[in-house]
């Protein structure tokens, strides 16, 4: 299934995609570097001495329910893949 490919690609390329509650609605948020930074803006790994940074972008679309937002999250995975692989010959296998 292609959704699984895009989801896996996001994990391998350190994109954390999640639903963020804001007041009475929900938005989809994307955090580049979010997996290695444990979902925070900054993470220091004591074992390796490495510092990891990430930044969050919140989408502009407001969803009334979590279910409505989660129905669109697969489109975000695909969008991230397509935007970050423009011009590259790599495409998902069928």
Secondary structure as UniProt FT lines:
FT   HELIX           2..12
FT   TURN            13..14
FT   STRAND          15..22
FT   TURN            23..24
FT   STRAND          25..32
FT   TURN            33..39
FT   STRAND          42..45
FT   TURN            46..49
FT   STRAND          50..53
FT   STRAND          55..58
FT   HELIX           66..84
FT   TURN            86..87
//
